[in-house]
C-alpha cells in the first residue's frame, strides 16, 4: 500500500492540506487458533500488508472520515449517540469512544485511509484499522497510553461497537509486531516473548479460498460458550481450572458424561492446541521446521473435525498441500472460509502454487488468491 496514494486522496478530500500518516499491519498466526479466549497461547506475527491513514486534527468535535477503498465518506461526533451507520466507520468511532471512556481527551479530525490487507482472508484487517487509529490518536494528542492498552482499545471496539467478542491476539500482533520475529503471547498473563523467525529454505504463503461462509448466529460465540461449559464442568472437580488452558485431557475425560458430545469435542481441540503452540516454540528454538509443519497439520485436522470451523474448500487446499509435500499447512483465522497458511520448501514452492491454483479452479470454478507473507513491524508513524 503506497503512502502517496493515501496522501493524494487526503489532499483531494480535505482542501489540499496534509496531516500525519500512520500505519498498522495485518497479521498471520502460525499456530494457536481459538486459544486466546481460552486463556492459552497464540503465536502471531505482523505482516507486510496493512492499513495506512492520513490524519489531521480539525479543531472541531467532529470526525470526517473517507474510506478510499470503499469510496465512502462519513461524518460523526464523539458522543455515544453519534454512532455512524456505516460498518467501517464504527471501527474508527469505537476507537475514539474507547479512548474517551478511559478518561482521555481527544478532538475531531479529518482522515482518509486505505488498506492492502485482503478482506475476509483472516489476516485481520479490522484490527489493523483499529490499531492505526488508536496508535495515531495516542501520538497526536500526546495521551501517553501504553501499547497494551492500545491493543485493548481495539479489542473493546470490536466487543462494544462491532459485536464480535474477539480475543486480544489480532490487536496485540498489529501493535507489537517486529520484523523477523513471531510473538508468543500468553493470553491470560499477557506476558509475551519474541521468537526469531528466519526459516532458511522455506517460505510462508497464504492461499485464499475466496469463500466466506456467512453463518446464521455467530458460530464464533457458540464455540466460546461450548468451551465455557466444559470449564464449568471441570471446575467442580478442579476448582483451580479457570480456562481450558489449565485443563488436561484426563480432567476433560472425567466429565465426558456430564457435557454434550459437541462441547467435549470443542474442548478436546483447545486442550490439544494449547500444547501444539508450546511444541512449535520449542521447535523454532532449534530451527526444526519439520516439527513446526507437523503441528500445523494437526491443528488443521483438529479445526476441521473437532472444532468444526473449516469448510470443504479449505480441507481441499490442505489435502493438496499434503500431496505436494508441503511442510505444514492449516486453516488460518476463525474459520468458515478464508485462507490456509502454508510453510513451503523453496524448491517445491512454484510447483505447489501452480498445482493448488489449477486443482482448486478445476474443482470449484474459482480462482484462489495467493499472498506471499513477510513478517514485519507493528503500528508506526510514517510521516
C-alpha positions as CSV (number, residue, x, y, z in Angstrom):
1,X,0.0,0.0,0.0
2,X,1.5,3.3,-1.1
3,X,1.6,6.2,1.3
4,X,1.5,8.6,-1.7
5,X,-1.8,7.2,-2.8
6,X,-3.4,7.8,0.6
7,X,-1.9,11.3,0.7
8,X,-3.2,12.2,-2.7
9,X,-6.8,11.2,-1.8
10,X,-6.5,13.1,1.6
11,X,-5.4,16.3,-0.2
12,X,-8.3,15.9,-2.7
13,X,-11.0,15.4,0.0
14,X,-9.7,17.8,2.6
15,X,-8.9,21.2,1.0
16,X,-5.4,20.5,-0.2
17,X,-3.9,20.2,3.2
18,X,-1.8,17.3,4.6
19,X,-1.7,15.7,8.0
20,X,0.3,12.9,9.7
21,X,0.5,9.4,8.3
22,X,0.3,6.2,10.3
23,X,0.3,2.5,9.5
24,X,-0.6,-0.7,11.3
25,X,-0.2,-4.2,9.8
26,X,-2.5,-7.2,9.5
27,X,-1.2,-10.4,11.0
28,X,-0.8,-14.1,10.4
29,X,-1.0,-16.6,13.2
30,X,1.4,-19.5,12.8
31,X,-0.4,-21.7,15.3
32,X,-2.7,-21.3,18.3
33,X,-6.2,-20.8,16.9
34,X,-9.2,-20.3,19.2
35,X,-6.9,-20.5,22.2
36,X,-6.9,-16.8,23.0
37,X,-10.3,-16.7,24.7
38,X,-9.4,-19.9,26.4
39,X,-6.6,-18.3,28.3
40,X,-4.0,-20.1,26.2
41,X,-1.1,-19.1,24.0
42,X,-1.1,-17.6,20.5
43,X,1.8,-17.3,18.1
44,X,1.2,-14.4,15.7
45,X,3.4,-12.2,13.5
46,X,2.7,-8.9,11.9
47,X,2.8,-8.9,8.1
48,X,3.9,-6.5,5.3
49,X,0.3,-5.7,4.4
50,X,-1.9,-3.4,6.5
51,X,-3.7,-0.1,6.8
52,X,-2.4,3.4,6.2
53,X,-4.3,6.5,7.3
54,X,-3.6,10.2,6.9
55,X,-5.0,12.2,9.8
56,X,-5.2,15.9,10.6
57,X,-6.8,17.5,13.7
58,X,-9.6,19.8,12.6
59,X,-10.2,21.8,15.8
60,X,-13.9,20.7,16.0
61,X,-15.6,17.9,17.8
62,X,-16.4,16.1,14.5
63,X,-14.6,13.3,12.7
64,X,-14.7,13.5,9.0
65,X,-13.6,10.1,7.5
66,X,-13.1,9.0,4.0
67,X,-12.6,5.3,3.1
68,X,-10.5,5.3,-0.1
69,X,-11.2,1.6,-0.8
70,X,-14.9,1.9,-0.5
71,X,-15.1,5.5,-1.8
72,X,-17.4,6.3,1.1
73,X,-17.4,9.4,3.3
74,X,-18.9,9.7,6.8
75,X,-19.1,12.4,9.4
76,X,-19.8,11.8,13.1
77,X,-19.5,13.3,16.5
78,X,-17.6,11.9,19.5
79,X,-20.6,11.2,21.8
80,X,-22.2,7.8,22.2
81,X,-25.4,8.9,20.4
82,X,-23.3,10.0,17.4
83,X,-22.5,6.4,16.3
84,X,-22.3,6.2,12.4
85,X,-24.3,3.7,10.4
86,X,-21.6,2.6,8.0
87,X,-20.0,-0.5,9.5
88,X,-16.4,0.5,8.5
89,X,-16.8,3.9,10.3
90,X,-17.9,2.1,13.5
91,X,-14.3,0.9,13.9
92,X,-13.0,4.5,14.0
93,X,-15.9,5.7,16.1
94,X,-15.4,2.8,18.6
95,X,-11.7,3.6,19.0
96,X,-12.5,7.3,19.7
97,X,-15.2,6.3,22.2
98,X,-13.0,3.7,24.0
99,X,-10.2,6.3,24.4
100,X,-12.7,8.9,25.8
101,X,-14.2,6.2,28.1
102,X,-10.8,5.7,29.6
103,X,-10.8,9.4,30.6
104,X,-8.6,10.8,27.9
105,X,-9.5,14.0,25.9
106,X,-9.5,13.9,22.1
107,X,-11.0,16.2,19.5
108,X,-12.2,15.9,15.9
109,X,-10.0,15.1,12.9
110,X,-10.1,14.6,9.2
111,X,-8.9,11.3,7.9
112,X,-8.5,9.3,4.7
113,X,-7.4,5.7,4.8
114,X,-6.8,2.6,2.7
115,X,-5.5,-0.9,3.2
116,X,-4.0,-3.8,1.3
117,X,-4.9,-6.4,3.9
118,X,-7.1,-8.8,1.9
119,X,-10.6,-8.6,3.4
120,X,-12.1,-11.9,4.6
121,X,-8.8,-13.7,4.4
122,X,-8.4,-14.0,8.1
123,X,-5.5,-11.5,8.3
124,X,-7.3,-9.2,10.5
125,X,-8.0,-6.0,8.5
126,X,-10.3,-4.7,11.3
127,X,-7.5,-5.0,13.9
128,X,-5.1,-3.2,11.5
129,X,-7.7,-0.4,11.2
130,X,-8.3,-0.1,15.0
131,X,-4.6,-0.2,15.8
132,X,-3.8,2.5,13.2
133,X,-6.3,4.9,14.8
134,X,-5.6,4.0,18.4
135,X,-1.8,4.5,17.8
136,X,-2.3,7.7,15.8
137,X,-4.7,9.4,18.3
138,X,-2.4,8.5,21.2
139,X,0.5,10.0,19.4
140,X,-1.3,13.2,18.1
141,X,-2.9,14.0,21.4
142,X,0.1,13.0,23.5
143,X,-2.1,10.8,25.6
144,X,0.7,8.5,26.9
145,X,-1.3,5.3,26.6
146,X,0.9,2.2,26.7
147,X,0.9,-0.3,23.8
148,X,-1.1,-3.0,25.6
149,X,-3.8,-0.5,26.4
150,X,-3.8,0.5,22.7
151,X,-4.4,-3.2,21.8
152,X,-7.2,-3.4,24.4
153,X,-8.8,-0.3,23.0
154,X,-9.0,-2.1,19.6
155,X,-10.4,-5.2,21.3
156,X,-13.0,-3.2,23.2
157,X,-14.0,-1.6,20.0
158,X,-14.8,-5.0,18.5
159,X,-16.8,-6.0,21.6
160,X,-18.7,-2.8,22.2
161,X,-19.2,-1.4,18.7
162,X,-18.9,-4.2,16.2
163,X,-20.5,-7.1,18.1
164,X,-17.5,-9.5,17.9
165,X,-16.3,-11.0,21.2
166,X,-12.7,-11.5,19.9
167,X,-9.7,-12.2,22.0
168,X,-6.7,-9.8,22.2
169,X,-4.4,-11.5,19.6
170,X,-5.2,-9.5,16.5
171,X,-4.8,-6.1,18.0
172,X,-1.7,-7.3,20.0
173,X,0.0,-8.5,16.9
174,X,-0.8,-5.4,15.0
175,X,0.6,-3.0,17.7
176,X,3.6,-5.1,18.9
177,X,4.8,-6.6,15.5
178,X,8.5,-6.8,14.9
179,X,10.2,-7.6,11.6
180,X,11.7,-11.1,11.5
181,X,10.0,-12.2,14.7
182,X,6.9,-14.1,15.7
183,X,5.4,-13.4,19.1
184,X,4.2,-15.9,21.7
185,X,1.5,-14.2,23.8
186,X,0.1,-15.7,26.9
187,X,-3.5,-14.6,26.7
188,X,-4.0,-14.9,30.4
189,X,-1.0,-13.2,31.9
190,X,-0.3,-11.0,28.9
191,X,3.3,-11.9,29.0
192,X,4.9,-12.1,25.6
193,X,8.1,-13.2,24.1
194,X,9.6,-12.6,20.6
195,X,10.9,-15.7,18.7
196,X,13.2,-15.3,15.7
197,X,11.5,-16.4,12.5
198,X,14.0,-16.7,9.7
199,X,13.1,-20.0,8.1
200,X,16.0,-20.5,5.7
201,X,14.9,-22.6,2.7
202,X,11.2,-22.2,3.5
203,X,8.6,-19.6,2.7
204,X,5.2,-18.7,4.2
205,X,2.4,-18.3,1.8
206,X,-1.4,-17.9,2.3
207,X,-3.8,-19.4,-0.2
208,X,-7.1,-17.6,-0.1
209,X,-10.1,-19.9,-0.8
210,X,-12.1,-16.7,-1.7
211,X,-15.1,-18.2,0.1
212,X,-16.6,-16.8,3.2
213,X,-19.4,-18.9,4.5
214,X,-21.7,-16.5,6.3
215,X,-23.4,-18.4,9.1
216,X,-26.5,-17.6,11.0
217,X,-26.0,-16.7,14.7
218,X,-22.3,-16.2,15.3
219,X,-20.6,-19.6,15.3
220,X,-17.7,-17.9,17.0
221,X,-19.7,-17.1,20.0
222,X,-21.2,-20.6,20.1
223,X,-17.7,-22.2,20.2
224,X,-16.8,-19.9,23.0
225,X,-19.9,-21.0,25.0
226,X,-19.0,-24.6,24.5
227,X,-15.6,-24.0,26.0
228,X,-17.1,-22.2,28.9
229,X,-19.5,-25.1,29.6
230,X,-16.6,-27.6,29.6
231,X,-14.7,-25.4,32.0
232,X,-17.7,-25.1,34.4
233,X,-18.0,-28.9,34.5
234,X,-14.2,-29.5,35.1
235,X,-14.2,-26.8,37.8
236,X,-16.5,-28.9,40.0
237,X,-13.6,-31.4,40.4
238,X,-10.7,-29.0,39.9
239,X,-11.6,-25.5,41.3
240,X,-8.3,-24.0,40.1
241,X,-9.2,-24.5,36.4
242,X,-10.1,-21.1,35.2
243,X,-9.8,-21.7,31.5
244,X,-9.4,-24.7,29.2
245,X,-5.7,-23.8,29.1
246,X,-5.5,-25.1,32.7
247,X,-7.2,-28.4,31.9
248,X,-5.8,-31.7,30.8
249,X,-7.4,-34.4,28.7
250,X,-7.7,-36.5,31.9
251,X,-9.7,-33.8,33.5
252,X,-11.9,-33.5,30.4
253,X,-12.5,-37.2,30.3
254,X,-13.7,-37.2,33.9
255,X,-16.7,-35.0,32.9
256,X,-17.3,-36.6,29.5
257,X,-20.7,-38.0,30.6
258,X,-21.8,-34.6,32.0
259,X,-21.3,-32.5,28.9
260,X,-22.6,-32.8,25.4
261,X,-20.5,-34.6,22.8
262,X,-20.2,-31.3,20.9
263,X,-18.8,-29.5,24.0
264,X,-16.4,-32.4,24.6
265,X,-15.0,-32.2,21.0
266,X,-14.6,-28.4,21.2
267,X,-12.7,-28.7,24.5
268,X,-10.5,-31.6,23.2
269,X,-9.4,-29.4,20.3
270,X,-8.5,-26.5,22.5
271,X,-6.5,-28.6,25.0
272,X,-4.5,-30.1,22.1
273,X,-3.9,-26.7,20.5
274,X,-2.5,-25.1,23.7
275,X,0.1,-27.9,23.7
276,X,0.9,-27.5,20.0
277,X,1.8,-23.9,20.4
278,X,4.4,-24.9,23.0
279,X,5.7,-27.7,20.7
280,X,6.2,-25.1,18.0
281,X,8.1,-22.7,20.2
282,X,10.5,-25.5,21.2
283,X,10.9,-26.5,17.6
284,X,11.6,-22.9,16.5
285,X,14.4,-22.5,19.1
286,X,16.1,-25.5,17.3
287,X,15.2,-24.3,13.8
288,X,13.2,-27.5,13.4
289,X,10.7,-26.5,10.8
290,X,9.6,-30.1,10.1
291,X,8.1,-30.3,13.7
292,X,6.5,-26.9,13.1
293,X,4.9,-28.2,10.0
294,X,3.7,-31.4,11.6
295,X,1.9,-29.4,14.3
296,X,0.3,-27.2,11.7
297,X,-1.3,-30.2,10.0
298,X,-2.5,-31.5,13.4
299,X,-4.1,-28.1,14.1
300,X,-5.9,-28.2,10.7
301,X,-7.3,-31.7,11.5
302,X,-8.5,-30.5,14.9
303,X,-10.1,-27.4,13.5
304,X,-11.8,-29.4,10.8
305,X,-13.0,-32.5,12.7
306,X,-13.3,-31.4,16.4
307,X,-13.9,-27.6,16.3
308,X,-15.7,-27.8,13.0
309,X,-14.7,-24.4,11.8
310,X,-13.2,-25.5,8.4
311,X,-15.1,-25.9,5.2
312,X,-14.8,-28.2,2.2
313,X,-12.7,-25.8,0.2
314,X,-10.1,-25.3,3.0
315,X,-9.9,-29.0,3.6
316,X,-9.3,-29.5,-0.1
317,X,-6.5,-26.9,-0.1
318,X,-5.0,-28.7,2.9
319,X,-5.1,-32.0,1.2
320,X,-3.4,-30.6,-1.9
321,X,-0.6,-29.2,0.3
322,X,-0.1,-32.7,1.8
323,X,0.0,-34.3,-1.7
324,X,2.6,-31.7,-2.9
325,X,4.9,-32.4,0.1
326,X,4.3,-29.0,1.8
327,X,6.0,-29.0,5.2
328,X,3.0,-27.5,7.1
329,X,-0.5,-26.3,6.2
330,X,-3.6,-25.4,8.1
331,X,-6.7,-23.2,8.0
332,X,-5.8,-19.8,9.5
333,X,-8.1,-17.5,11.4
334,X,-11.5,-18.1,12.9
335,X,-12.7,-20.3,10.1
336,X,-15.6,-21.0,7.7
337,X,-13.6,-19.7,4.8
338,X,-10.6,-17.5,4.3
339,X,-7.1,-18.9,3.9
340,X,-4.7,-21.7,4.5
341,X,-1.3,-20.8,5.8
342,X,1.5,-22.9,4.3
343,X,5.1,-23.4,5.2
344,X,6.7,-24.5,1.9
345,X,10.2,-25.5,1.0
346,X,11.7,-23.2,-1.6
347,X,12.3,-25.9,-4.1
348,X,8.7,-27.0,-4.3
349,X,7.1,-23.5,-3.9
350,X,6.4,-22.7,-7.6
351,X,5.0,-26.2,-8.3
352,X,2.8,-26.2,-5.2
353,X,1.3,-22.8,-6.1
354,X,0.7,-23.9,-9.7
355,X,-0.9,-27.2,-8.7
356,X,-3.1,-25.7,-5.9
357,X,-4.4,-23.0,-8.2
358,X,-5.1,-25.4,-11.1
359,X,-6.8,-28.1,-9.0
360,X,-8.9,-25.6,-7.0
361,X,-10.1,-23.9,-10.2
362,X,-11.0,-27.2,-11.7
363,X,-12.9,-28.4,-8.6
364,X,-14.7,-25.2,-7.6
365,X,-14.6,-23.0,-10.7
366,X,-13.0,-20.2,-8.6
367,X,-9.5,-18.7,-8.7
368,X,-7.9,-18.9,-5.3
369,X,-5.6,-16.0,-4.4
370,X,-2.0,-16.2,-3.3
371,X,-0.4,-14.0,-0.7
372,X,3.3,-14.4,0.0
373,X,4.0,-13.2,3.5
374,X,6.8,-11.3,5.1
375,X,7.0,-10.8,8.9
376,X,7.1,-7.1,9.5
377,X,6.9,-4.2,12.0
378,X,3.8,-3.2,14.0
379,X,2.0,0.2,14.4
380,X,4.1,3.2,13.5
381,X,4.1,6.7,12.2
382,X,5.2,7.1,8.6
383,X,5.2,10.8,8.1
